Amino acid sequence: MNKFLNRIFFISFLLVAQLHGQSVPVLTVELDNIDSVPVGGGFSVSGRILHDANSSSITAGTPVLLDLFINDPSGNRVRTNPTITFFTGFSGGGVQTFTQSFTMPWTEDDKWVNPQTNWTAHAQVTGGGNPSTSDTFGLNLPDLQGSIDPRTPSSVQLGSYITLRGRLSNVGVASSEPQRFFRITASIGTHSESIVFPDANNFPANTSWPIVGNAQDLNFTFQEFLIPQNLSATENVINITVDSTNIIPETNDGNNRFTHPVDFASGVAANLEAFVIVDSERVYQGLDPLKLKLIVRNIESLPIAATDRFAFSIALSKDDILDDSDFVLREIDFGGGANALGAGLLPNESITIDWIQMLPDNFEGDYYILVSNNSAVNTPNQYPYKSKSPEISIRSQNSNELSLVSEKDPNKFLFQNSGRSSTNLNGNLVAFEAFFNDVKQIFVKNLNDGNVLQ
């Protein structure tokens, strides 16, 4: 239509000039059709200036000027090239061609509304009647599309974490703007997580992405996506949205969202493993402080339930079996009860407890460290932790200290120059070393009846 109107104008101009007995040069300008242009990409504006053979000539050396520019859908100029000047003259229906390269600014993507939104290339000639023409064209934008990676599990357990993987492709012919990062959001029930794509630390600077073409999909990963414990049976769909905050202008936002249905597996009841770290594996004296750290972790696929019981005893033992002769350092309830520490502990989650404890003064020897689950006696789960060898050694501090022995005791002479005393767990028996007849011997004193055994 614009080209037709331009021709009508110049024919009218020529007729007016002829009516006045004038002979003037007449030029027309044409533009080649421009296909749609990718945002941020390069394109060419080309065409020709034609001389009307029935008009007078433009002599060589007379400048004819050509201005090319691009307007946005609102008519605002967004690109202009330097004026092209022709000095070779026009005569006898001669034709002069032209080609000019342009780059469509990235900012133009915000002006795109629908496929009918048009930008316009203009050509304006100064000379030969000052003809002009224009050509409209569309703008290509990226079109992001997401899909699930088949490696993402479809059977999940409530209260667990999964590795959620997806693929991102650009089915459009235009790339998105370099270094324009956006979010990918995944949600299930009322729980939602998001990641930034791509990883800024591992993506080359000034690189256009996503890459055009389905054959070059880009991967994204939620390393530990939580499947909440309180989901209902109908909340079994993970919803994923690419560019959830609309950072990237696109021709179609509808294919940014996709889903991944999951089944809730029954799972395996919680079970705890334990590990104990001592401050230093060395020889301790009785009453020395000992720093310990206990770490317990849920190694199964279900969280600790309210009915789960894990009553742990941490003890020093001469062997790897807990019995009444061992010294219990701590007793801790890691179960799921109201006052227990383990309530709701999720798979792979851990609890760490550290404390400083004074060692007993009536134990002596080399000791293993045991963690016994008193709720699982005589089962494979009874010992969540056993040290592979003795970890600490204790030497008693006691020397000439038997305050429980009466001053009137007829055997008091035995306790002079005695040492290394120790008692049984209830304190009824006291064992000690003493010199008797110039020989160090071992005696046992029964505090209930006063008898001393050699």
NULOVO-112045 format. One record per residue (C-alpha): residue number from 1; chain; z, x negated, y. Coordinates in steps of 0.05 Angstrom, whole numbers. Example, Ala and Ser with C-alpha at 12.3 -4.5 7.8 and 13.67 -1.06 7.14 Angstrom:
+-----+---+--------+--------+--------+
|   k | c |     up |   east |  north |
+-----+---+--------+--------+--------+
|   1 | A |    156 |   -246 |    -90 |
|   2 | A |    143 |   -273 |    -21 |
+-----+---+--------+--------+--------+
END
This chain:
+-----+---+--------+--------+--------+
|   k | c |     up |   east |  north |
+-----+---+--------+--------+--------+
|   1 | A |      0 |      0 |      0 |
|   2 | A |     19 |    -56 |     48 |
|   3 | A |    -47 |    -93 |     34 |
|   4 | A |    -87 |    -28 |     45 |
|   5 | A |    -53 |    -15 |    112 |
|   6 | A |    -66 |    -86 |    133 |
|   7 | A |   -140 |    -79 |    119 |
|   8 | A |   -142 |    -13 |    159 |
|   9 | A |   -108 |    -48 |    217 |
|  10 | A |   -157 |   -106 |    219 |
|  11 | A |   -218 |    -60 |    212 |
|  12 | A |   -192 |    -20 |    271 |
|  13 | A |   -180 |    -85 |    309 |
|  14 | A |   -251 |   -107 |    296 |
|  15 | A |   -281 |    -40 |    318 |
|  16 | A |   -241 |    -42 |    383 |
|  17 | A |   -265 |   -113 |    397 |
|  18 | A |   -337 |    -94 |    383 |
|  19 | A |   -333 |    -33 |    428 |
|  20 | A |   -314 |    -80 |    484 |
|  21 | A |   -371 |   -126 |    468 |
|  22 | A |   -326 |   -181 |    442 |
|  23 | A |   -335 |   -223 |    379 |
|  24 | A |   -267 |   -244 |    351 |
|  25 | A |   -247 |   -280 |    287 |
|  26 | A |   -215 |   -235 |    236 |
|  27 | A |   -170 |   -261 |    180 |
|  28 | A |   -134 |   -224 |    124 |
|  29 | A |    -77 |   -250 |     80 |
|  30 | A |    -62 |   -233 |      8 |
|  31 | A |     -2 |   -249 |    -38 |
|  32 | A |     -6 |   -258 |   -113 |
|  33 | A |     38 |   -211 |   -153 |
|  34 | A |    109 |   -238 |   -163 |
|  35 | A |    143 |   -222 |   -229 |
|  36 | A |    218 |   -212 |   -230 |
|  37 | A |    257 |   -272 |   -207 |
|  38 | A |    320 |   -301 |   -241 |
|  39 | A |    380 |   -306 |   -195 |
|  40 | A |    395 |   -379 |   -181 |
|  41 | A |    326 |   -397 |   -207 |
|  42 | A |    262 |   -422 |   -176 |
|  43 | A |    198 |   -383 |   -163 |
|  44 | A |    133 |   -391 |   -124 |
|  45 | A |    100 |   -349 |    -70 |
|  46 | A |     25 |   -359 |    -71 |
|  47 | A |    -36 |   -326 |    -42 |
|  48 | A |    -95 |   -337 |      4 |
|  49 | A |   -120 |   -328 |     75 |
|  50 | A |   -192 |   -299 |     79 |
|  51 | A |   -241 |   -301 |    136 |
|  52 | A |   -284 |   -239 |    150 |
|  53 | A |   -356 |   -264 |    148 |
|  54 | A |   -376 |   -210 |    199 |
|  55 | A |   -329 |   -239 |    251 |
|  56 | A |   -333 |   -301 |    292 |
|  57 | A |   -310 |   -367 |    265 |
|  58 | A |   -246 |   -406 |    280 |
|  59 | A |   -267 |   -476 |    296 |
|  60 | A |   -236 |   -536 |    263 |
|  61 | A |   -175 |   -563 |    300 |
|  62 | A |   -153 |   -493 |    321 |
|  63 | A |    -85 |   -481 |    289 |
|  64 | A |    -74 |   -421 |    244 |
|  65 | A |     -1 |   -413 |    226 |
|  66 | A |     29 |   -383 |    162 |
|  67 | A |    102 |   -362 |    155 |
|  68 | A |    131 |   -343 |     87 |
|  69 | A |    200 |   -312 |     79 |
|  70 | A |    242 |   -271 |     30 |
|  71 | A |    282 |   -208 |     49 |
|  72 | A |    337 |   -176 |      9 |
|  73 | A |    339 |   -101 |     -8 |
|  74 | A |    370 |    -86 |     61 |
|  75 | A |    316 |   -124 |     98 |
|  76 | A |    358 |   -185 |    113 |
|  77 | A |    323 |   -251 |    110 |
|  78 | A |    351 |   -296 |     55 |
|  79 | A |    299 |   -351 |     50 |
|  80 | A |    247 |   -380 |     99 |
|  81 | A |    201 |   -438 |     90 |
|  82 | A |    175 |   -484 |    145 |
|  83 | A |    112 |   -459 |    179 |
|  84 | A |     48 |   -480 |    145 |
|  85 | A |     -8 |   -499 |    194 |
|  86 | A |    -83 |   -497 |    177 |
|  87 | A |   -128 |   -541 |    222 |
|  88 | A |   -192 |   -540 |    181 |
|  89 | A |   -220 |   -476 |    212 |
|  90 | A |   -245 |   -411 |    182 |
|  91 | A |   -318 |   -388 |    180 |
|  92 | A |   -370 |   -353 |    137 |
|  93 | A |   -319 |   -316 |     95 |
|  94 | A |   -281 |   -379 |     77 |
|  95 | A |   -215 |   -377 |     38 |
|  96 | A |   -153 |   -421 |     44 |
|  97 | A |   -101 |   -417 |    -12 |
|  98 | A |    -27 |   -432 |     -7 |
|  99 | A |     33 |   -440 |    -53 |
| 100 | A |    106 |   -447 |    -33 |
| 101 | A |    167 |   -457 |    -78 |
| 102 | A |    233 |   -419 |    -66 |
| 103 | A |    301 |   -416 |    -99 |
| 104 | A |    337 |   -349 |   -104 |
| 105 | A |    409 |   -358 |    -80 |
| 106 | A |    465 |   -343 |   -129 |
| 107 | A |    497 |   -297 |    -77 |
| 108 | A |    440 |   -248 |    -85 |
| 109 | A |    468 |   -224 |   -152 |
| 110 | A |    521 |   -184 |   -115 |
| 111 | A |    466 |   -141 |    -83 |
| 112 | A |    435 |   -119 |   -149 |
| 113 | A |    447 |    -45 |   -163 |
| 114 | A |    397 |    -25 |   -216 |
| 115 | A |    328 |    -47 |   -242 |
| 116 | A |    295 |    -11 |   -184 |
| 117 | A |    330 |    -56 |   -133 |
| 118 | A |    275 |    -97 |    -99 |
| 119 | A |    270 |   -160 |    -58 |
| 120 | A |    208 |   -173 |    -15 |
| 121 | A |    164 |   -234 |     -2 |
| 122 | A |    129 |   -233 |     66 |
| 123 | A |     68 |   -271 |     92 |
| 124 | A |     55 |   -272 |    167 |
| 125 | A |     -6 |   -305 |    197 |
| 126 | A |    -11 |   -325 |    270 |
| 127 | A |    -85 |   -327 |    290 |
| 128 | A |   -146 |   -287 |    270 |
| 129 | A |   -114 |   -221 |    289 |
| 130 | A |    -44 |   -240 |    263 |
| 131 | A |    -49 |   -206 |    194 |
| 132 | A |     12 |   -198 |    149 |
| 133 | A |     27 |   -173 |     79 |
| 134 | A |     85 |   -167 |     30 |
| 135 | A |    100 |   -161 |    -44 |
| 136 | A |    163 |   -132 |    -76 |
| 137 | A |    196 |   -158 |   -139 |
| 138 | A |    260 |   -148 |   -180 |
| 139 | A |    317 |   -195 |   -194 |
| 140 | A |    339 |   -218 |   -263 |
| 141 | A |    414 |   -225 |   -277 |
| 142 | A |    452 |   -251 |   -337 |
| 143 | A |    472 |   -201 |   -391 |
| 144 | A |    533 |   -223 |   -430 |
| 145 | A |    545 |   -196 |   -499 |
| 146 | A |    603 |   -207 |   -547 |
| 147 | A |    611 |   -202 |   -622 |
| 148 | A |    665 |   -217 |   -673 |
| 149 | A |    663 |   -281 |   -714 |
| 150 | A |    663 |   -262 |   -788 |
| 151 | A |    718 |   -314 |   -800 |
| 152 | A |    768 |   -269 |   -763 |
| 153 | A |    812 |   -236 |   -816 |
| 154 | A |    805 |   -161 |   -826 |
| 155 | A |    871 |   -155 |   -865 |
| 156 | A |    932 |   -173 |   -824 |
| 157 | A |   1007 |   -167 |   -829 |
| 158 | A |   1051 |   -135 |   -777 |
| 159 | A |   1091 |   -185 |   -738 |
| 160 | A |   1044 |   -242 |   -755 |
| 161 | A |    996 |   -286 |   -715 |
| 162 | A |    922 |   -292 |   -731 |
| 163 | A |    865 |   -336 |   -707 |
| 164 | A |    819 |   -289 |   -670 |
| 165 | A |    748 |   -316 |   -662 |
| 166 | A |    688 |   -287 |   -626 |
| 167 | A |    619 |   -304 |   -602 |
| 168 | A |    590 |   -299 |   -533 |
| 169 | A |    515 |   -296 |   -520 |
| 170 | A |    471 |   -283 |   -460 |
| 171 | A |    415 |   -235 |   -477 |
| 172 | A |    387 |   -238 |   -406 |
| 173 | A |    337 |   -289 |   -381 |
| 174 | A |    380 |   -314 |   -323 |
| 175 | A |    439 |   -360 |   -330 |
| 176 | A |    506 |   -346 |   -299 |
| 177 | A |    527 |   -388 |   -240 |
| 178 | A |    552 |   -458 |   -258 |
| 179 | A |    628 |   -468 |   -258 |
| 180 | A |    642 |   -394 |   -252 |
| 181 | A |    698 |   -383 |   -302 |
| 182 | A |    719 |   -315 |   -327 |
| 183 | A |    769 |   -283 |   -374 |
| 184 | A |    762 |   -256 |   -444 |
| 185 | A |    815 |   -204 |   -461 |
| 186 | A |    837 |   -181 |   -530 |
| 187 | A |    886 |   -124 |   -541 |
| 188 | A |    916 |    -83 |   -598 |
| 189 | A |    962 |    -24 |   -584 |
| 190 | A |    998 |    -40 |   -519 |
| 191 | A |    995 |   -115 |   -531 |
| 192 | A |    943 |   -155 |   -492 |
| 193 | A |    925 |   -229 |   -487 |
| 194 | A |    870 |   -266 |   -448 |
| 195 | A |    838 |   -334 |   -446 |
| 196 | A |    795 |   -368 |   -393 |
| 197 | A |    723 |   -383 |   -414 |
| 198 | A |    697 |   -434 |   -420 |
| 199 | A |    751 |   -487 |   -428 |
| 200 | A |    747 |   -523 |   -361 |
| 201 | A |    772 |   -588 |   -390 |
| 202 | A |    717 |   -593 |   -441 |
| 203 | A |    656 |   -564 |   -406 |
| 204 | A |    607 |   -610 |   -369 |
| 205 | A |    608 |   -602 |   -294 |
| 206 | A |    551 |   -565 |   -259 |
| 207 | A |    525 |   -537 |   -325 |
| 208 | A |    495 |   -467 |   -327 |
| 209 | A |    526 |   -423 |   -379 |
| 210 | A |    526 |   -382 |   -421 |
| 211 | A |    463 |   -411 |   -451 |
| 212 | A |    405 |   -363 |   -452 |
| 213 | A |    384 |   -339 |   -520 |
| 214 | A |    420 |   -309 |   -580 |
| 215 | A |    405 |   -371 |   -622 |
| 216 | A |    454 |   -411 |   -579 |
| 217 | A |    517 |   -369 |   -581 |
| 218 | A |    581 |   -398 |   -553 |
| 219 | A |    646 |   -391 |   -591 |
| 220 | A |    714 |   -372 |   -564 |
| 221 | A |    782 |   -371 |   -599 |
| 222 | A |    850 |   -340 |   -591 |
| 223 | A |    889 |   -391 |   -631 |
| 224 | A |    952 |   -348 |   -643 |
| 225 | A |    938 |   -275 |   -629 |
| 226 | A |    999 |   -233 |   -642 |
| 227 | A |    996 |   -171 |   -687 |
| 228 | A |   1059 |   -135 |   -662 |
| 229 | A |   1110 |   -111 |   -712 |
| 230 | A |   1115 |    -41 |   -682 |
| 231 | A |   1042 |    -19 |   -687 |
| 232 | A |   1029 |     50 |   -716 |
| 233 | A |    978 |     63 |   -771 |
| 234 | A |    927 |     88 |   -720 |
| 235 | A |    934 |     26 |   -675 |
| 236 | A |    892 |    -16 |   -722 |
| 237 | A |    834 |    -37 |   -676 |
| 238 | A |    830 |   -101 |   -636 |
| 239 | A |    791 |    -90 |   -571 |
| 240 | A |    756 |   -150 |   -540 |
| 241 | A |    725 |   -151 |   -471 |
| 242 | A |    682 |   -208 |   -445 |
| 243 | A |    688 |   -221 |   -370 |
| 244 | A |    743 |   -168 |   -366 |
| 245 | A |    752 |   -177 |   -290 |
| 246 | A |    676 |   -174 |   -275 |
| 247 | A |    668 |   -244 |   -247 |
| 248 | A |    596 |   -249 |   -271 |
| 249 | A |    547 |   -197 |   -242 |
| 250 | A |    505 |   -170 |   -299 |
| 251 | A |    449 |   -121 |   -313 |
| 252 | A |    491 |    -87 |   -367 |
| 253 | A |    567 |    -88 |   -372 |
| 254 | A |    568 |    -39 |   -430 |
| 255 | A |    556 |    -92 |   -483 |
| 256 | A |    614 |   -135 |   -459 |
| 257 | A |    663 |    -95 |   -501 |
| 258 | A |    668 |    -95 |   -577 |
| 259 | A |    721 |    -80 |   -629 |
| 260 | A |    748 |   -108 |   -693 |
| 261 | A |    783 |    -59 |   -741 |
| 262 | A |    839 |    -87 |   -784 |
| 263 | A |    880 |    -64 |   -843 |
| 264 | A |    955 |    -75 |   -845 |
| 265 | A |    975 |   -113 |   -907 |
| 266 | A |   1044 |   -104 |   -938 |
| 267 | A |   1060 |   -178 |   -933 |
| 268 | A |   1114 |   -220 |   -966 |
| 269 | A |   1188 |   -212 |   -947 |
| 270 | A |   1218 |   -264 |   -901 |
| 271 | A |   1245 |   -328 |   -930 |
| 272 | A |   1275 |   -388 |   -894 |
| 273 | A |   1267 |   -462 |   -903 |
| 274 | A |   1316 |   -509 |   -871 |
| 275 | A |   1319 |   -581 |   -847 |
| 276 | A |   1380 |   -620 |   -823 |
| 277 | A |   1377 |   -680 |   -777 |
| 278 | A |   1439 |   -725 |   -770 |
| 279 | A |   1452 |   -769 |   -709 |
| 280 | A |   1453 |   -832 |   -750 |
| 281 | A |   1453 |   -849 |   -824 |
| 282 | A |   1511 |   -898 |   -826 |
| 283 | A |   1583 |   -908 |   -847 |
| 284 | A |   1631 |   -863 |   -809 |
| 285 | A |   1706 |   -866 |   -805 |
| 286 | A |   1747 |   -804 |   -815 |
| 287 | A |   1755 |   -763 |   -750 |
| 288 | A |   1690 |   -794 |   -722 |
| 289 | A |   1644 |   -745 |   -686 |
| 290 | A |   1579 |   -729 |   -721 |
| 291 | A |   1520 |   -697 |   -686 |
| 292 | A |   1477 |   -651 |   -729 |
| 293 | A |   1416 |   -609 |   -717 |
| 294 | A |   1396 |   -551 |   -763 |
| 295 | A |   1326 |   -522 |   -761 |
| 296 | A |   1307 |   -460 |   -800 |
| 297 | A |   1237 |   -430 |   -804 |
| 298 | A |   1210 |   -365 |   -832 |
| 299 | A |   1158 |   -388 |   -882 |
| 300 | A |   1133 |   -320 |   -906 |
| 301 | A |   1087 |   -267 |   -875 |
| 302 | A |   1138 |   -214 |   -853 |
| 303 | A |   1193 |   -220 |   -801 |
| 304 | A |   1266 |   -218 |   -819 |
| 305 | A |   1285 |   -145 |   -829 |
| 306 | A |   1353 |   -114 |   -815 |
| 307 | A |   1368 |   -113 |   -889 |
| 308 | A |   1352 |   -186 |   -902 |
| 309 | A |   1411 |   -231 |   -915 |
| 310 | A |   1412 |   -307 |   -904 |
| 311 | A |   1485 |   -331 |   -904 |
| 312 | A |   1478 |   -406 |   -899 |
| 313 | A |   1531 |   -459 |   -912 |
| 314 | A |   1520 |   -530 |   -888 |
| 315 | A |   1562 |   -578 |   -928 |
| 316 | A |   1577 |   -650 |   -947 |
| 317 | A |   1573 |   -660 |  -1022 |
| 318 | A |   1581 |   -718 |  -1070 |
| 319 | A |   1522 |   -689 |  -1109 |
| 320 | A |   1467 |   -638 |  -1097 |
| 321 | A |   1506 |   -577 |  -1120 |
| 322 | A |   1554 |   -539 |  -1074 |
| 323 | A |   1623 |   -528 |  -1105 |
| 324 | A |   1696 |   -523 |  -1085 |
| 325 | A |   1704 |   -598 |  -1079 |
| 326 | A |   1653 |   -602 |  -1022 |
| 327 | A |   1668 |   -601 |   -947 |
| 328 | A |   1634 |   -542 |   -910 |
| 329 | A |   1613 |   -562 |   -840 |
| 330 | A |   1588 |   -494 |   -817 |
| 331 | A |   1574 |   -425 |   -842 |
| 332 | A |   1518 |   -388 |   -804 |
| 333 | A |   1488 |   -319 |   -815 |
| 334 | A |   1412 |   -321 |   -805 |
| 335 | A |   1401 |   -252 |   -833 |
| 336 | A |   1376 |   -190 |   -798 |
| 337 | A |   1442 |   -155 |   -785 |
| 338 | A |   1469 |   -135 |   -717 |
| 339 | A |   1509 |   -199 |   -706 |
| 340 | A |   1463 |   -246 |   -744 |
| 341 | A |   1419 |   -299 |   -712 |
| 342 | A |   1356 |   -285 |   -751 |
| 343 | A |   1342 |   -212 |   -733 |
| 344 | A |   1267 |   -202 |   -721 |
| 345 | A |   1249 |   -275 |   -733 |
| 346 | A |   1173 |   -274 |   -740 |
| 347 | A |   1130 |   -314 |   -789 |
| 348 | A |   1128 |   -388 |   -770 |
| 349 | A |   1181 |   -378 |   -717 |
| 350 | A |   1242 |   -423 |   -721 |
| 351 | A |   1314 |   -427 |   -698 |
| 352 | A |   1347 |   -492 |   -679 |
| 353 | A |   1422 |   -503 |   -675 |
| 354 | A |   1455 |   -569 |   -658 |
| 355 | A |   1528 |   -586 |   -653 |
| 356 | A |   1579 |   -642 |   -654 |
| 357 | A |   1633 |   -640 |   -707 |
| 358 | A |   1693 |   -683 |   -724 |
| 359 | A |   1689 |   -710 |   -794 |
| 360 | A |   1747 |   -696 |   -842 |
| 361 | A |   1800 |   -749 |   -851 |
| 362 | A |   1815 |   -735 |   -923 |
| 363 | A |   1745 |   -745 |   -952 |
| 364 | A |   1717 |   -813 |   -971 |
| 365 | A |   1652 |   -834 |  -1003 |
| 366 | A |   1576 |   -824 |   -997 |
| 367 | A |   1553 |   -753 |   -983 |
| 368 | A |   1490 |   -712 |   -990 |
| 369 | A |   1478 |   -657 |   -938 |
| 370 | A |   1465 |   -588 |   -969 |
| 371 | A |   1444 |   -522 |   -939 |
| 372 | A |   1462 |   -466 |   -987 |
| 373 | A |   1440 |   -394 |   -981 |
| 374 | A |   1502 |   -359 |  -1007 |
| 375 | A |   1462 |   -294 |  -1011 |
| 376 | A |   1417 |   -323 |  -1064 |
| 377 | A |   1465 |   -356 |  -1113 |
| 378 | A |   1433 |   -379 |  -1179 |
| 379 | A |   1362 |   -366 |  -1153 |
| 380 | A |   1306 |   -415 |  -1133 |
| 381 | A |   1322 |   -397 |  -1060 |
| 382 | A |   1395 |   -419 |  -1063 |
| 383 | A |   1383 |   -486 |  -1030 |
| 384 | A |   1336 |   -483 |   -970 |
| 385 | A |   1352 |   -557 |   -959 |
| 386 | A |   1379 |   -615 |   -999 |
| 387 | A |   1378 |   -687 |   -975 |
| 388 | A |   1342 |   -730 |  -1026 |
| 389 | A |   1396 |   -783 |  -1024 |
| 390 | A |   1465 |   -791 |   -992 |
| 391 | A |   1457 |   -791 |   -917 |
| 392 | A |   1526 |   -810 |   -891 |
| 393 | A |   1586 |   -850 |   -916 |
| 394 | A |   1657 |   -834 |   -896 |
| 395 | A |   1717 |   -881 |   -898 |
| 396 | A |   1786 |   -850 |   -888 |
| 397 | A |   1828 |   -870 |   -827 |
| 398 | A |   1894 |   -853 |   -861 |
| 399 | A |   1943 |   -911 |   -866 |
| 400 | A |   2019 |   -905 |   -877 |
| 401 | A |   2014 |   -833 |   -855 |
| 402 | A |   2047 |   -782 |   -901 |
| 403 | A |   2086 |   -740 |   -852 |
| 404 | A |   2092 |   -684 |   -903 |
| 405 | A |   2136 |   -729 |   -947 |
| 406 | A |   2210 |   -719 |   -936 |
| 407 | A |   2251 |   -778 |   -910 |
| 408 | A |   2301 |   -763 |   -967 |
| 409 | A |   2247 |   -768 |  -1020 |
| 410 | A |   2274 |   -814 |  -1076 |
| 411 | A |   2203 |   -842 |  -1083 |
| 412 | A |   2198 |   -859 |  -1009 |
| 413 | A |   2192 |   -933 |  -1026 |
| 414 | A |   2124 |   -918 |  -1055 |
| 415 | A |   2098 |   -897 |   -988 |
| 416 | A |   2117 |   -961 |   -952 |
| 417 | A |   2054 |  -1003 |   -941 |
| 418 | A |   2011 |   -946 |   -969 |
| 419 | A |   1944 |   -924 |   -944 |
| 420 | A |   1878 |   -888 |   -955 |
| 421 | A |   1912 |   -822 |   -969 |
| 422 | A |   1873 |   -757 |   -978 |
| 423 | A |   1888 |   -686 |  -1000 |
| 424 | A |   1855 |   -632 |  -1040 |
| 425 | A |   1824 |   -572 |  -1004 |
| 426 | A |   1889 |   -532 |  -1003 |
| 427 | A |   1932 |   -592 |   -985 |
| 428 | A |   1980 |   -586 |  -1045 |
| 429 | A |   1963 |   -653 |  -1074 |
| 430 | A |   1963 |   -720 |  -1037 |
| 431 | A |   1929 |   -781 |  -1067 |
| 432 | A |   1944 |   -849 |  -1039 |
| 433 | A |   1944 |   -923 |  -1052 |
| 434 | A |   2010 |   -962 |  -1053 |
| 435 | A |   2037 |  -1030 |  -1074 |
| 436 | A |   2084 |  -1023 |  -1133 |
| 437 | A |   2109 |  -1085 |  -1169 |
| 438 | A |   2063 |  -1126 |  -1124 |
| 439 | A |   2002 |  -1089 |  -1150 |
| 440 | A |   1962 |  -1037 |  -1110 |
| 441 | A |   1962 |   -973 |  -1150 |
| 442 | A |   1939 |   -901 |  -1140 |
| 443 | A |   1991 |   -845 |  -1139 |
| 444 | A |   1986 |   -769 |  -1133 |
| 445 | A |   2042 |   -730 |  -1098 |
| 446 | A |   2050 |   -656 |  -1113 |
| 447 | A |   2080 |   -627 |  -1050 |
| 448 | A |   2100 |   -563 |  -1085 |
| 449 | A |   2149 |   -595 |  -1135 |
| 450 | A |   2156 |   -665 |  -1106 |
| 451 | A |   2131 |   -700 |  -1169 |
| 452 | A |   2093 |   -765 |  -1162 |
| 453 | A |   2043 |   -786 |  -1215 |
| 454 | A |   2018 |   -856 |  -1223 |
+-----+---+--------+--------+--------+
END
